Amino acid sequence: MEATECQQRIKELREQTGMNRKEFCEAFDIPYRTVTEWERGNRNAPRYVLRFLEYYIRMEKKIEEKVKSDGEK
């Protein structure tokens, strides 16, 4: 994965959560400087980290949607 791809994907994932960088780092226990370096394209996140974040965020959204739909019944 190229730096620009990683940079864009990390930022997209963070924005999907609605969190700012500090909140994102605290939620996932990732050092602030690390996420900053990923978002600036200075370093790449390991692929497994991206996959984990994608999966976790996707599952959290599904859980929230289910809770919301169950509450509307």
Secondary structure as the mmCIF struct_conf table of DSSP 4:
data_model
#
loop_
_struct_conf.conf_type_id
_struct_conf.id
_struct_conf.beg_label_comp_id
_struct_conf.beg_label_asym_id
_struct_conf.beg_label_seq_id
_struct_conf.end_label_comp_id
_struct_conf.end_label_asym_id
_struct_conf.end_label_seq_id
HELX_RH_AL_P HELX_RH_AL_P1 ALA A 3 THR A 17
TURN_TY1_P TURN_TY1_P1 GLY A 18 GLY A 18
HELX_RH_AL_P HELX_RH_AL_P2 ARG A 21 PHE A 28
TURN_TY1_P TURN_TY1_P2 ASP A 29 ASP A 29
HELX_RH_AL_P HELX_RH_AL_P3 TYR A 32 ARG A 40
TURN_TY1_P TURN_TY1_P3 GLY A 41 GLY A 41
BEND BEND1 ASN A 42 ARG A 43
HELX_RH_AL_P HELX_RH_AL_P4 ARG A 47 GLY A 71
TURN_TY1_P TURN_TY1_P4 GLU A 72 GLU A 72
#
